[in-house]
């Protein structure tokens, strides 16, 4: 991933598509998302997306990725994810490691597998 990348990278898009099985109205929005910022914490990351705060919204769901496992070779215990939304527009994607493992944001060789 290059610094200053303004659109979700392949890893973020794959995770967002996984959330689409919980919130199908999210799927058509993924390709048009613009990234405002990315912050890596050492044990996860926050990706903030541009969204319209002036439109009234009935709900602001927080979705956990409970139906899939995110695997990255450098994080043996895997990653979890939470998606914050305004209606069906994503506002922030949070990624976190399980266990005490550190993660530097490298996602080479990632895979996402549905859980039973």
N, CA, C and O atoms as a MOPAC input file, in Angstrom:
PM7 MOZYME 1SCF
protein

 N      0.83800 1    -1.17200 1     0.00000 1
 C      0.00000 1     0.00000 1     0.00000 1
 C      0.88600 1     1.23800 1     0.00000 1
 O      1.82300 1     1.33900 1     0.79100 1
 N      0.59100 1     2.16200 1    -0.87400 1
 C      1.33400 1     3.41600 1    -0.94000 1
 C      0.77200 1     4.40800 1     0.07000 1
 O     -0.43300 1     4.41000 1     0.32400 1
 N      1.62000 1     5.24600 1     0.64800 1
 C      1.10000 1     6.32300 1     1.49300 1
 C      0.22000 1     7.24500 1     0.65000 1
 O      0.49200 1     7.47100 1    -0.52900 1
 N     -0.82000 1     7.76500 1     1.25800 1
 C     -1.68100 1     8.70600 1     0.55400 1
 C     -2.69300 1     8.05600 1    -0.36400 1
 O     -3.36500 1     8.75600 1    -1.12100 1
 N     -2.82500 1     6.74000 1    -0.32200 1
 C     -3.80400 1     6.05900 1    -1.16800 1
 C     -5.20600 1     6.50500 1    -0.75600 1
 O     -5.58400 1     6.36300 1     0.40700 1
 N     -5.97600 1     7.04100 1    -1.69600 1
 C     -7.25900 1     7.66200 1    -1.39200 1
 C     -8.44600 1     6.71500 1    -1.46300 1
 O     -9.55800 1     7.10100 1    -1.10300 1
 N     -8.24100 1     5.50400 1    -1.91200 1
 C     -9.32200 1     4.53400 1    -2.03000 1
 C     -8.98300 1     3.31000 1    -1.20200 1
 O     -7.80900 1     3.05000 1    -0.94000 1
 N     -9.99100 1     2.55100 1    -0.78400 1
 C     -9.69700 1     1.33600 1    -0.02100 1
 C     -8.77800 1     0.40900 1    -0.81600 1
 O     -8.93400 1     0.25100 1    -2.02700 1
 N     -7.82500 1    -0.19600 1    -0.12000 1
 C     -6.93500 1    -1.14600 1    -0.78300 1
 C     -7.63600 1    -2.49400 1    -0.92200 1
 O     -8.75800 1    -2.66100 1    -0.44400 1
 N     -6.98800 1    -3.45100 1    -1.57000 1
 C     -7.62000 1    -4.74600 1    -1.83500 1
 C     -8.01000 1    -5.47000 1    -0.54800 1
 O     -9.02300 1    -6.16800 1    -0.51700 1
 N     -7.22900 1    -5.31500 1     0.49700 1
 C     -7.50100 1    -5.94000 1     1.78400 1
 C     -8.76100 1    -5.33700 1     2.40300 1
 O     -9.65500 1    -6.06700 1     2.83200 1
 N     -8.83100 1    -4.01700 1     2.44800 1
 C    -10.01100 1    -3.33900 1     2.98900 1
 C    -11.25800 1    -3.65800 1     2.17600 1
 O    -12.32100 1    -3.89700 1     2.74800 1
 N    -11.14400 1    -3.66600 1     0.84800 1
 C    -12.30300 1    -3.99300 1     0.00400 1
 C    -12.80300 1    -5.41000 1     0.26800 1
 O    -14.01200 1    -5.63700 1     0.31400 1
 N    -11.89100 1    -6.36500 1     0.44200 1
 C    -12.29300 1    -7.75400 1     0.71400 1
 C    -13.02900 1    -7.84200 1     2.05200 1
 O    -14.02600 1    -8.55500 1     2.16700 1
 N    -12.54800 1    -7.13000 1     3.04900 1
 C    -13.21700 1    -7.13600 1     4.35000 1
 C    -14.58600 1    -6.46200 1     4.25100 1
 O    -15.56300 1    -6.95500 1     4.81400 1
 N    -14.65800 1    -5.34500 1     3.54200 1
 C    -15.94200 1    -4.67100 1     3.35500 1
 C    -16.94000 1    -5.56500 1     2.62100 1
 O    -18.12400 1    -5.57600 1     2.95900 1
 N    -16.47800 1    -6.30700 1     1.62800 1
 C    -17.37100 1    -7.24100 1     0.92500 1
 C    -17.88000 1    -8.31900 1     1.88000 1
 O    -19.02300 1    -8.75900 1     1.76100 1
 N    -17.04300 1    -8.74700 1     2.82500 1
 C    -17.48600 1    -9.72500 1     3.81800 1
 C    -18.61100 1    -9.15400 1     4.67900 1
 O    -19.54800 1    -9.86900 1     5.03400 1
 N    -18.52000 1    -7.87500 1     5.01200 1
 C    -19.60300 1    -7.23100 1     5.76000 1
 C    -20.87600 1    -7.14600 1     4.92300 1
 O    -21.96900 1    -7.03600 1     5.47800 1
 N    -20.75500 1    -7.19300 1     3.61300 1
 C    -21.90900 1    -7.13700 1     2.72700 1
 C    -22.88700 1    -8.27400 1     2.92400 1
 O    -24.06000 1    -8.13700 1     2.57700 1
 N    -22.44000 1    -9.40000 1     3.47500 1
 C    -23.37500 1   -10.49200 1     3.73900 1
 C    -24.28700 1   -10.15800 1     4.92300 1
 O    -25.36500 1   -10.73800 1     5.05100 1
 N    -23.86700 1    -9.23000 1     5.78700 1
 C    -24.67500 1    -8.77900 1     6.91700 1
 C    -25.49900 1    -7.55100 1     6.52800 1
 O    -26.65200 1    -7.41700 1     6.93600 1
 N    -24.90500 1    -6.66600 1     5.74400 1
 C    -25.54600 1    -5.42500 1     5.30900 1
 C    -25.41700 1    -5.31700 1     3.78600 1
 O    -24.52900 1    -4.62100 1     3.29400 1
 N    -26.29300 1    -5.99900 1     3.03100 1
 C    -26.16900 1    -6.02800 1     1.56800 1
 C    -26.18600 1    -4.65300 1     0.90300 1
 O    -25.59400 1    -4.48700 1    -0.16400 1
 N    -26.84500 1    -3.67200 1     1.50000 1
 C    -26.89300 1    -2.32800 1     0.90600 1
 C    -25.52600 1    -1.65300 1     0.90600 1
 O    -25.34500 1    -0.62300 1     0.25700 1
 N    -24.56700 1    -2.22200 1     1.62600 1
 C    -23.19600 1    -1.71100 1     1.64400 1
 C    -22.45600 1    -2.00900 1     0.33400 1
 O    -21.62300 1    -1.21500 1    -0.10200 1
 N    -22.75400 1    -3.13000 1    -0.28100 1
 C    -21.98300 1    -3.60300 1    -1.44200 1
 C    -21.85200 1    -2.58600 1    -2.57800 1
 O    -20.74200 1    -2.39900 1    -3.07600 1
 N    -22.93100 1    -1.91600 1    -3.01500 1
 C    -22.76600 1    -0.95700 1    -4.11700 1
 C    -21.96500 1     0.28800 1    -3.73200 1
 O    -21.55300 1     1.04200 1    -4.61400 1
 N    -21.74000 1     0.51500 1    -2.46300 1
 C    -21.03000 1     1.70900 1    -2.00100 1
 C    -19.50700 1     1.51700 1    -1.95000 1
 O    -18.76400 1     2.49800 1    -1.92100 1
 N    -19.04600 1     0.27700 1    -1.93800 1
 C    -17.62600 1    -0.01400 1    -1.71100 1
 C    -16.73200 1     0.64000 1    -2.75700 1
 O    -15.73200 1     1.26600 1    -2.40600 1
 N    -17.07200 1     0.50700 1    -4.02300 1
 C    -16.20500 1     1.03300 1    -5.08600 1
 C    -16.09800 1     2.55300 1    -5.08600 1
 O    -15.12700 1     3.09900 1    -5.60900 1
 N    -17.07500 1     3.24400 1    -4.51000 1
 C    -17.04400 1     4.70300 1    -4.49900 1
 C    -16.46600 1     5.31300 1    -3.23400 1
 O    -16.43000 1     6.53600 1    -3.10200 1
 N    -16.01300 1     4.48200 1    -2.30000 1
 C    -15.49200 1     5.01300 1    -1.04100 1
 C    -14.18600 1     5.77300 1    -1.23900 1
 O    -13.34700 1     5.40600 1    -2.06100 1
 N    -14.04100 1     6.83800 1    -0.46400 1
 C    -12.78700 1     7.58500 1    -0.42000 1
 C    -12.25500 1     7.53800 1     1.00900 1
 O    -12.99500 1     7.75300 1     1.96900 1
 N    -10.97000 1     7.25500 1     1.13200 1
 C    -10.32700 1     7.16500 1     2.43100 1
 C     -9.88500 1     8.56000 1     2.87100 1
 O     -9.20600 1     9.27100 1     2.13000 1
 N    -10.27700 1     8.93600 1     4.08000 1
 C     -9.82300 1    10.19700 1     4.66500 1
 C     -8.52400 1    10.01000 1     5.42800 1
 O     -7.63200 1    10.85600 1     5.36400 1
 N     -8.41800 1     8.88900 1     6.15700 1
 C     -7.20000 1     8.64600 1     6.93500 1
 C     -7.08300 1     7.17700 1     7.29800 1
 O     -8.06800 1     6.44000 1     7.33500 1
 N     -5.84700 1     6.77500 1     7.56500 1
 C     -5.53300 1     5.44500 1     8.09500 1
 C     -4.60000 1     5.64800 1     9.28100 1
 O     -3.63100 1     6.40400 1     9.20700 1
 N     -4.90800 1     4.96400 1    10.36500 1
 C     -4.04400 1     5.02300 1    11.53900 1
 C     -3.73600 1     3.59500 1    11.96400 1
 O     -4.64500 1     2.79800 1    12.20000 1
 N     -2.45600 1     3.27800 1    12.05800 1
 C     -2.01700 1     1.96700 1    12.51400 1
 C     -1.59500 1     2.09500 1    13.97100 1
 O     -0.83100 1     2.99300 1    14.32700 1
 N     -2.09600 1     1.19500 1    14.81100 1
 C     -1.87300 1     1.29900 1    16.25300 1
 C     -0.80700 1     0.34400 1    16.77000 1
 O     -0.41200 1     0.44100 1    17.93200 1
 N     -0.33800 1    -0.56700 1    15.94300 1
 C      0.60700 1    -1.58900 1    16.38500 1
 C     -0.08900 1    -2.91200 1    16.64100 1
 O      0.52700 1    -3.97400 1    16.54500 1
 N     -1.38200 1    -2.84800 1    16.97000 1
 C     -2.18400 1    -4.06100 1    17.15700 1
 C     -3.46600 1    -3.98800 1    16.32600 1
 O     -4.40800 1    -4.74500 1    16.56000 1
 N     -3.49600 1    -3.08100 1    15.36700 1
 C     -4.67000 1    -2.92100 1    14.52000 1
 C     -4.59000 1    -1.64300 1    13.71100 1
 O     -3.52300 1    -1.05200 1    13.54200 1
 N     -5.74800 1    -1.23100 1    13.21600 1
 C     -5.79400 1    -0.00800 1    12.41800 1
 C     -7.20500 1     0.55500 1    12.38800 1
 O     -8.18000 1    -0.13900 1    12.67600 1
 N     -7.28800 1     1.83300 1    12.03000 1
 C     -8.55300 1     2.51700 1    11.79900 1
 C     -8.47300 1     3.16100 1    10.42100 1
 O     -7.56000 1     3.94000 1    10.14900 1
 N     -9.42400 1     2.83700 1     9.55300 1
 C     -9.53400 1     3.47400 1     8.24200 1
 C    -10.82800 1     4.27700 1     8.24800 1
 O    -11.91600 1     3.71300 1     8.36500 1
 N    -10.70700 1     5.59600 1     8.12200 1
 C    -11.87400 1     6.48000 1     8.11800 1
 C    -12.23900 1     6.82400 1     6.68000 1
 O    -11.37800 1     7.14600 1     5.86100 1
 N    -13.54700 1     6.74700 1     6.39100 1
 C    -14.05200 1     7.00900 1     5.04800 1
 C    -14.84000 1     8.31400 1     5.02500 1
 O    -15.48000 1     8.69300 1     6.00600 1
 N    -14.77700 1     8.98900 1     3.88400 1
 C    -15.55400 1    10.20400 1     3.69300 1
 C    -17.03400 1     9.83600 1     3.68700 1
 O    -17.42900 1     8.83600 1     3.08700 1
 N    -17.84800 1    10.64800 1     4.35700 1
 C    -19.28900 1    10.43100 1     4.36800 1
 C    -19.99300 1    11.76200 1     4.58700 1
 O    -19.38900 1    12.72300 1     5.06200 1
 N    -21.25000 1    11.81000 1     4.24400 1
 C    -22.03600 1    13.03500 1     4.34600 1
 C    -22.69700 1    13.08400 1     5.72400 1
 O    -23.61800 1    12.31700 1     6.00700 1
 N    -22.21800 1    13.99300 1     6.57700 1
 C    -22.76400 1    14.10800 1     7.92600 1
 C    -24.00100 1    14.99100 1     7.97900 1
 O    -24.63900 1    15.08800 1     9.02700 1
 N    -24.35500 1    15.64200 1     6.86500 1
 C    -25.49700 1    16.55100 1     6.87900 1
 C    -26.81800 1    15.82500 1     6.67200 1
 O    -27.87100 1    16.36400 1     7.01100 1
 N    -26.78500 1    14.61900 1     6.12600 1
 C    -28.01200 1    13.86000 1     5.87400 1
 C    -28.50000 1    13.20300 1     7.16500 1
 O    -27.71200 1    12.57400 1     7.87200 1
 N    -29.79800 1    13.34200 1     7.48300 1
 C    -30.31900 1    12.66500 1     8.66800 1
 C    -30.26900 1    11.15100 1     8.47000 1
 O    -30.54600 1    10.64000 1     7.38500 1
 N    -29.91400 1    10.45500 1     9.53300 1
 C    -29.78800 1     8.99700 1     9.47800 1
 C    -30.53200 1     8.40600 1    10.66400 1
 O    -30.39600 1     8.87400 1    11.79400 1
 N    -31.31800 1     7.37400 1    10.39300 1
 C    -32.10200 1     6.74500 1    11.45500 1
 C    -31.23700 1     5.90100 1    12.38400 1
 O    -31.51800 1     5.81900 1    13.58000 1
 N    -30.20600 1     5.28100 1    11.86100 1
 C    -29.38100 1     4.41900 1    12.70800 1
 C    -27.91000 1     4.53500 1    12.33300 1
 O    -27.55700 1     4.93500 1    11.22400 1
 N    -27.07700 1     4.17700 1    13.28100 1
 C    -25.63100 1     4.17200 1    13.08100 1
 C    -25.10000 1     2.82500 1    13.56300 1
 O    -24.55100 1     2.72000 1    14.66000 1
 N    -25.27100 1     1.79000 1    12.72600 1
 C    -24.88400 1     0.45100 1    13.17200 1
 C    -23.37500 1     0.27000 1    13.31300 1
 O    -22.58100 1     0.89700 1    12.61100 1
 N    -23.01000 1    -0.60600 1    14.24000 1
 C    -21.64200 1    -1.08200 1    14.39900 1
 C    -21.70800 1    -2.58300 1    14.15300 1
 O    -22.35600 1    -3.31600 1    14.89900 1
 N    -21.03500 1    -3.03100 1    13.10500 1
 C    -21.10200 1    -4.43100 1    12.71700 1
 C    -19.80300 1    -5.14100 1    13.05500 1
 O    -18.72600 1    -4.66700 1    12.69300 1
 N    -19.88900 1    -6.25100 1    13.73200 1
 C    -18.72400 1    -7.08300 1    13.98500 1
 C    -18.63000 1    -8.15300 1    12.90800 1
 O    -19.64900 1    -8.66200 1    12.44100 1
 N    -17.42900 1    -8.48800 1    12.52200 1
 C    -17.22700 1    -9.52900 1    11.50700 1
 C    -17.19300 1   -10.88700 1    12.21500 1
 O    -16.14200 1   -11.51800 1    12.33100 1
 N    -18.36400 1   -11.32000 1    12.68400 1
 C    -18.47300 1   -12.54700 1    13.45500 1
 C    -18.62000 1   -13.78600 1    12.57700 1
 O    -18.51100 1   -14.91000 1    13.06700 1
 N    -18.86200 1   -13.59000 1    11.30800 1
 C    -19.14600 1   -14.69700 1    10.39900 1
 C    -17.94900 1   -15.05000 1     9.50400 1
 O    -18.07600 1   -15.85800 1     8.58400 1
 N    -16.79600 1   -14.44500 1     9.77600 1
 C    -15.60800 1   -14.71200 1     8.94400 1
 C    -14.35100 1   -14.53900 1     9.78100 1
 O    -14.34400 1   -13.82700 1    10.78500 1
 N    -13.28500 1   -15.20500 1     9.34500 1
 C    -11.97200 1   -15.09000 1     9.97700 1
 C    -11.00700 1   -14.44900 1     8.99500 1
 O    -10.96300 1   -14.82400 1     7.82400 1
 N    -10.23000 1   -13.47700 1     9.47600 1
 C     -9.23600 1   -12.80500 1     8.64700 1
 C     -7.87000 1   -13.36100 1     9.02900 1
 O     -7.44900 1   -13.27900 1    10.18300 1
 N     -7.18900 1   -13.92500 1     8.04400 1
 C     -5.86200 1   -14.49400 1     8.28600 1
 C     -4.81000 1   -13.68600 1     7.53700 1
 O     -4.96600 1   -13.37200 1     6.35700 1
 N     -3.73100 1   -13.35500 1     8.25100 1
 C     -2.55800 1   -12.68400 1     7.68800 1
 C     -1.36100 1   -13.49600 1     8.17400 1
 O     -1.27300 1   -13.78200 1     9.36800 1
 N     -0.43100 1   -13.88100 1     7.28600 1
 C      0.67700 1   -14.74900 1     7.69400 1
 C      1.46900 1   -14.26200 1     8.90900 1
 O      1.97200 1   -15.08100 1     9.67800 1
 N      1.59000 1   -12.96000 1     9.09400 1
 C      2.39700 1   -12.43500 1    10.20100 1
 C      1.62300 1   -12.34800 1    11.52200 1
 O      2.19200 1   -11.96100 1    12.54300 1
 N      0.32900 1   -12.70500 1    11.51400 1
 C     -0.49200 1   -12.65500 1    12.73000 1
 C     -1.15300 1   -14.02400 1    12.90500 1
 O     -2.27500 1   -14.22500 1    12.44000 1
 N     -0.48400 1   -14.95900 1    13.56200 1
 C     -0.99800 1   -16.32600 1    13.67300 1
 C     -2.39200 1   -16.45100 1    14.28500 1
 O     -3.14300 1   -17.35100 1    13.91100 1
 N     -2.75400 1   -15.56600 1    15.21900 1
 C     -4.07100 1   -15.65900 1    15.85200 1
 C     -5.17700 1   -15.01400 1    15.02200 1
 O     -6.35600 1   -15.16600 1    15.34200 1
 N     -4.81500 1   -14.30300 1    13.96700 1
 C     -5.80200 1   -13.68900 1    13.08600 1
 C     -6.19400 1   -12.28000 1    13.50500 1
 O     -5.76100 1   -11.76400 1    14.53500 1
 N     -7.02700 1   -11.68200 1    12.66900 1
 C     -7.52000 1   -10.32700 1    12.87700 1
 C     -9.03400 1   -10.33900 1    12.99600 1
 O     -9.70900 1   -11.18800 1    12.41400 1
 N     -9.55600 1    -9.39300 1    13.75200 1
 C    -10.98400 1    -9.15200 1    13.81100 1
 C    -11.29000 1    -7.80500 1    13.19800 1
 O    -10.38200 1    -7.01200 1    12.94600 1
 N    -12.56800 1    -7.53900 1    12.95600 1
 C    -12.95500 1    -6.28200 1    12.32400 1
 C    -14.30300 1    -5.80800 1    12.85100 1
 O    -15.18400 1    -6.60500 1    13.17200 1
 N    -14.43500 1    -4.48600 1    12.92900 1
 C    -15.69500 1    -3.82300 1    13.25100 1
 C    -15.88100 1    -2.72300 1    12.22100 1
 O    -14.94200 1    -1.99200 1    11.90700 1
 N    -17.10100 1    -2.60600 1    11.69400 1
 C    -17.41800 1    -1.56100 1    10.72900 1
 C    -18.44300 1    -0.62100 1    11.34400 1
 O    -19.52200 1    -1.04200 1    11.76300 1
 N    -18.09400 1     0.65000 1    11.39200 1
 C    -18.99900 1     1.68600 1    11.88300 1
 C    -19.64900 1     2.34400 1    10.66700 1
 O    -18.98100 1     2.62600 1     9.67200 1
 N    -20.95500 1     2.58400 1    10.75800 1
 C    -21.69900 1     3.12700 1     9.61200 1
 C    -22.61600 1     4.25200 1    10.04500 1
 O    -22.96200 1     4.38700 1    11.21800 1
 N    -23.00200 1     5.06000 1     9.05800 1
 C    -24.13400 1     5.99100 1     9.16300 1
 C    -25.14500 1     5.49000 1     8.16600 1
 O    -24.96900 1     5.65400 1     6.95900 1
 N    -26.22100 1     4.86900 1     8.66900 1
 C    -27.14600 1     4.19600 1     7.77400 1
 C    -26.40700 1     3.04100 1     7.12100 1
 O    -25.88000 1     2.17000 1     7.81300 1
 N    -26.36500 1     3.02600 1     5.79600 1
 C    -25.61000 1     1.97100 1     5.10700 1
 C    -24.33800 1     2.50900 1     4.45400 1
 O    -23.81300 1     1.91000 1     3.51500 1
 N    -23.84500 1     3.64900 1     4.96000 1
 C    -22.58200 1     4.21800 1     4.49400 1
 C    -21.48800 1     3.94100 1     5.52000 1
 O    -21.63700 1     4.32700 1     6.68000 1
 N    -20.39800 1     3.28900 1     5.13500 1
 C    -19.29700 1     3.05300 1     6.07200 1
 C    -18.61600 1     4.35900 1     6.45700 1
 O    -18.37900 1     5.22300 1     5.61200 1
 N    -18.30500 1     4.49200 1     7.75000 1
 C    -17.57000 1     5.66300 1     8.21400 1
 C    -16.18000 1     5.28500 1     8.72400 1
 O    -15.23700 1     6.06200 1     8.58000 1
 N    -16.04500 1     4.08400 1     9.32400 1
 C    -14.75200 1     3.67700 1     9.86800 1
 C    -14.66000 1     2.15500 1     9.90600 1
 O    -15.58600 1     1.47500 1    10.34800 1
 N    -13.53600 1     1.63400 1     9.43800 1
 C    -13.23100 1     0.20600 1     9.52100 1
 C    -12.12400 1     0.03700 1    10.55100 1
 O    -11.01500 1     0.54200 1    10.37400 1
 N    -12.43500 1    -0.67700 1    11.62800 1
 C    -11.44200 1    -0.96500 1    12.66200 1
 C    -10.98400 1    -2.41300 1    12.52200 1
 O    -11.80600 1    -3.32500 1    12.43600 1
 N     -9.68100 1    -2.61500 1    12.49900 1
 C     -9.09200 1    -3.95400 1    12.49600 1
 C     -8.28600 1    -4.11800 1    13.77200 1
 O     -7.68000 1    -3.16200 1    14.25500 1
 N     -8.27700 1    -5.32900 1    14.32100 1
 C     -7.53800 1    -5.58200 1    15.55900 1
 C     -7.03800 1    -7.01100 1    15.57400 1
 O     -7.63800 1    -7.90000 1    14.96900 1
 N     -5.92700 1    -7.22600 1    16.27500 1
 C     -5.36900 1    -8.56200 1    16.40400 1
 C     -6.00800 1    -9.25700 1    17.59300 1
 O     -6.45300 1    -8.62400 1    18.55000 1
 N     -6.03800 1   -10.58200 1    17.50200 1
 C     -6.43300 1   -11.39000 1    18.65600 1
 C     -5.15900 1   -11.75200 1    19.41100 1
 O     -4.09500 1   -11.88600 1    18.80700 1
 N     -5.26100 1   -11.90600 1    20.70600 1
 C     -4.06800 1   -12.24000 1    21.47000 1
 C     -3.21000 1   -11.00700 1    21.68400 1
 O     -3.68700 1    -9.87600 1    21.58900 1
 N     -1.94600 1   -11.24000 1    21.97300 1
 C     -1.00900 1   -10.15000 1    22.25700 1
 C     -0.12000 1    -9.82100 1    21.06300 1
 O      0.92500 1    -9.19100 1    21.22300 1
 N     -0.52100 1   -10.23700 1    19.88300 1
 C      0.34300 1   -10.09300 1    18.71200 1
 C      0.31600 1    -8.67500 1    18.15100 1
 O     -0.71300 1    -8.00000 1    18.15600 1
 N      1.45300 1    -8.25600 1    17.68000 1
 C      1.56500 1    -6.96500 1    17.00900 1
 C      1.27400 1    -7.14900 1    15.52000 1
 O      1.43500 1    -8.24000 1    14.97400 1
 N      0.84700 1    -6.07500 1    14.87900 1
 C      0.61100 1    -6.08400 1    13.43000 1
 C      1.03500 1    -4.73300 1    12.88100 1
 O      0.62400 1    -3.68500 1    13.38100 1
 N      1.86200 1    -4.77400 1    11.84800 1
 C      2.39800 1    -3.54200 1    11.26700 1
 C      1.59600 1    -3.03500 1    10.07300 1
 O      2.00400 1    -2.07500 1     9.42000 1
 N      0.46600 1    -3.66600 1     9.78300 1
 C     -0.37400 1    -3.23000 1     8.67200 1
 C     -0.11100 1    -3.95300 1     7.37500 1
 O     -0.82800 1    -3.73600 1     6.39800 1
 N      0.91000 1    -4.82000 1     7.33100 1
 C      1.20200 1    -5.58200 1     6.11500 1
 C      0.17600 1    -6.70500 1     5.99500 1
 O     -0.02700 1    -7.48100 1     6.92900 1
 N     -0.46500 1    -6.78000 1     4.83100 1
 C     -1.52000 1    -7.77100 1     4.63400 1
 C     -1.21000 1    -8.75800 1     3.50600 1
 O     -2.09900 1    -9.49500 1     3.08100 1
 N      0.01900 1    -8.78700 1     3.01800 1
 C      0.39900 1    -9.71500 1     1.95200 1
 C      0.01400 1   -11.13500 1     2.31600 1
 O      0.27400 1   -11.58100 1     3.43300 1
 N     -0.60500 1   -11.85400 1     1.38200 1
 C     -0.98000 1   -13.24500 1     1.60000 1
 C     -2.21500 1   -13.41000 1     2.46200 1
 O     -2.45000 1   -14.49700 1     2.99100 1
 N     -3.02100 1   -12.35200 1     2.61900 1
 C     -4.21600 1   -12.45100 1     3.46500 1
 C     -5.25200 1   -13.39600 1     2.87200 1
 O     -5.26000 1   -13.66000 1     1.67000 1
 N     -6.12000 1   -13.89700 1     3.73400 1
 C     -7.28500 1   -14.66200 1     3.29800 1
 C     -8.40800 1   -14.41100 1     4.29000 1
 O     -8.17100 1   -14.13100 1     5.46500 1
 N     -9.63300 1   -14.51600 1     3.79600 1
 C    -10.81900 1   -14.36000 1     4.63200 1
 C    -11.67000 1   -15.59900 1     4.41900 1
 O    -12.02300 1   -15.94200 1     3.29100 1
 N    -11.99600 1   -16.26700 1     5.52700 1
 C    -12.72200 1   -17.52900 1     5.46100 1
 C    -14.00900 1   -17.41100 1     6.27900 1
 O    -13.98100 1   -16.94700 1     7.41900 1
 N    -15.12500 1   -17.82700 1     5.70300 1
 C    -16.37600 1   -17.85500 1     6.49000 1
 C    -16.24700 1   -18.84900 1     7.64700 1
 O    -15.60100 1   -19.88900 1     7.51900 1
 N    -16.86400 1   -18.51400 1     8.76300 1
 C    -16.89100 1   -19.42700 1     9.90000 1
 C    -18.18700 1   -20.22800 1     9.85300 1
 O    -19.15600 1   -19.83100 1     9.20600 1
 N    -18.18800 1   -21.33400 1    10.53100 1
 C    -19.37600 1   -22.20600 1    10.53500 1
 C    -20.48200 1   -21.61400 1    11.39100 1
 O    -21.55300 1   -22.20800 1    11.51300 1

